[in-house]
Amino acid sequence: MKRFWPVAVVVVILLAGGIFLALKPDHKSGSNQTQFAFKKACSILTEARAKQLLGKDVTPDTSNQNAASGDLDVSSCGYAQQFSSDAPAATVKTALAAEILVRAAKTDDGAQSNQLQFGLHKPATAQDVSGYGDRAYWYPSAAQLFILKHRNQYILSYGPIQGAHSLDQTKQLADLVIDDL
C-alpha cells in the first residue's frame, strides 16, 4: 500500500501534463504567436447565396484567388449576373456583381494588422457603420464595406458592374453572410 501513493502521484502529474499539452495553443517555432482558424471567401459567399442576390444565372469571377503569408490568409470570391451573348447592351450595363475578400488572421500579428485597418490605417473619408461585426465602415471611394469580426477583416462589394455601388446595396450582401463571418 505504501508504494501505491508515489505511483498514483506520478500518474496524476503525467496526466495533468498531458492534458495541459493537449489543450495548449499551437505556436510558430521561435515565436509566441497563437494560430487561428479561418474560412475561405467562397465558403462564405457560396453560389447559392450569390443566386439569392443576383438571380439564378450567375457566373463565378475567374479572378477568385487565395494567397497566404506567415500571418494572414487572403482569399476572394465573386459572382456576376450571367447574360446571353445577345442580351441588350443596357441589360449588360446594369448587371450586378457581388464580391467578398477575407483577410484571415493566422497569428496575433495578423490580427493586429487587421485591427489597424479600423484604427490607425482607416481612411479619413470612411464612414462608421454599426450592426456588422466588431467594427465596420463604408469606404465610399472604393464602394466597399469593411468589417472586422473575430480578428478577421472582410471587404464586401455589391452593386452594378458598371456604375457606383451604394452602402444600402452592399448591406444586402452583408446581411446575407454576416452570420458566417
C-alpha positions in Angstrom: 0.0 0.0 0.0 2.9 2.3 0.7 4.1 2.0 -2.9 0.6 2.9 -4.3 0.7 6.6 -3.3 4.0 7.6 -5.0 2.9 5.8 -8.2 -0.5 7.4 -8.1 1.1 10.9 -7.6 3.4 10.3 -10.6 0.4 9.1 -12.8 -1.6 12.2 -11.8 1.3 14.5 -12.6 1.8 12.9 -16.0 -1.9 13.0 -16.8 -2.1 16.7 -15.9 0.9 17.5 -18.0 -0.5 15.6 -21.0 -3.8 17.4 -20.7 -2.0 20.8 -20.5 0.0 20.0 -23.7 -3.1 18.8 -25.5 -5.1 22.0 -24.7 -2.2 24.4 -25.2 -2.5 26.6 -28.4 -0.1 25.8 -31.3 2.8 28.2 -31.7 5.1 29.1 -34.6 8.6 27.9 -34.0 10.7 30.6 -32.3 7.7 32.9 -31.7 4.9 33.4 -29.3 2.1 33.5 -31.9 -1.3 31.9 -31.5 -2.7 30.1 -34.5 -6.4 30.8 -35.6 -8.9 29.0 -37.7 -10.5 30.8 -40.7 -12.9 30.4 -43.6 -12.1 30.9 -47.3 -14.2 33.6 -49.1 -16.0 31.1 -51.3 -17.2 29.1 -48.3 -18.9 32.4 -47.1 -20.1 33.7 -50.5 -21.4 30.5 -51.9 -23.0 30.1 -55.3 -26.4 29.6 -53.6 -26.0 32.9 -51.8 -24.9 34.6 -55.0 -28.0 33.4 -56.7 -30.1 34.9 -53.9 -28.7 38.3 -54.7 -28.0 38.1 -58.4 -30.7 35.7 -59.8 -30.5 32.1 -61.0 -27.9 32.7 -63.7 -24.6 33.6 -62.1 -21.0 33.1 -63.1 -18.0 32.9 -60.8 -15.4 35.6 -61.1 -12.3 34.0 -62.7 -10.0 36.1 -60.5 -11.1 34.3 -57.3 -7.8 33.8 -55.5 -6.2 32.6 -52.4 -2.9 33.8 -51.0 -1.0 33.3 -47.7 1.7 34.9 -45.7 3.0 33.8 -42.3 0.4 36.0 -40.5 -2.6 36.2 -42.9 -4.5 34.1 -45.4 -6.3 36.2 -48.0 -9.0 34.8 -50.3 -11.5 36.4 -52.6 -14.7 35.2 -54.2 -17.1 37.0 -56.6 -20.0 36.3 -58.8 -21.7 38.3 -61.5 -25.1 38.0 -63.3 -24.7 36.0 -66.4 -26.4 37.0 -69.7 -26.6 35.5 -73.1 -24.3 37.0 -75.8 -27.3 38.6 -77.5 -28.5 40.5 -74.4 -29.2 44.2 -74.9 -26.3 46.5 -74.0 -28.5 48.3 -71.5 -29.1 45.0 -69.6 -25.4 44.1 -69.5 -24.6 47.7 -68.3 -26.9 47.2 -65.3 -25.7 43.7 -64.5 -24.9 43.2 -60.8 -21.8 41.6 -59.1 -21.0 40.6 -55.6 -17.6 40.0 -54.1 -16.0 39.3 -50.7 -12.4 39.4 -49.7 -11.3 37.7 -46.5 -8.1 38.7 -44.6 -8.0 35.9 -42.1 -5.5 36.3 -39.2 -3.3 33.2 -38.7 -1.4 34.8 -35.8 -1.6 37.6 -33.3 0.4 39.8 -35.7 -2.1 39.1 -38.5 -5.0 40.0 -36.1 -3.2 43.2 -35.2 -2.7 44.1 -38.8 -6.5 43.7 -39.4 -7.3 45.8 -36.4 -5.0 48.6 -37.6 -7.2 48.9 -40.7 -10.0 50.0 -38.4 -7.8 52.4 -36.4 -4.6 54.0 -37.5 -4.9 52.9 -41.2 -8.6 53.6 -41.6 -9.2 56.0 -44.5 -10.1 59.6 -43.5 -13.2 59.5 -45.6 -14.5 56.3 -44.2 -18.0 56.3 -42.6 -18.6 54.2 -39.5 -21.3 51.6 -39.9 -23.0 49.9 -36.9 -24.5 46.4 -36.7 -21.8 44.5 -38.5 -19.1 42.6 -36.7 -16.9 44.1 -34.0 -16.4 47.2 -36.1 -17.3 48.3 -39.6 -17.0 51.2 -42.0 -18.1 52.1 -45.5 -15.3 53.4 -47.8 -17.1 55.5 -50.4 -14.1 55.9 -52.7 -13.8 52.2 -53.2 -17.6 51.5 -52.7 -16.7 48.8 -50.2 -17.9 47.8 -46.7 -15.1 46.8 -44.4 -16.0 44.5 -41.4 -13.8 43.4 -38.6 -15.1 40.3 -36.8 -13.3 37.8 -34.7 -9.8 39.1 -35.6 -10.5 38.8 -39.3 -11.2 41.5 -41.9 -13.9 41.2 -44.6 -14.3 43.5 -47.5 -17.7 43.4 -49.3 -18.8 44.9 -52.5 -22.2 44.6 -54.2 -23.9 46.5 -57.0 -23.7 47.2 -60.7 -20.7 46.0 -62.6 -20.6 49.4 -64.4 -21.5 52.2 -62.0 -21.5 53.2 -58.4 -22.3 50.8 -55.5 -24.1 52.2 -52.6 -23.9 51.3 -48.9 -27.5 50.1 -48.9 -26.8 47.7 -51.8 -23.7 46.3 -50.1 -25.6 45.9 -46.8 -27.8 43.4 -48.7 -24.7 41.2 -49.2 -23.5 41.8 -45.6 -26.9 40.8 -44.2 -26.7 37.6 -46.2 -23.3 36.5 -45.0 -22.8 38.1 -41.6 -23.6 35.0 -39.5 -20.8 33.1 -41.3 -18.1 35.7 -40.9 
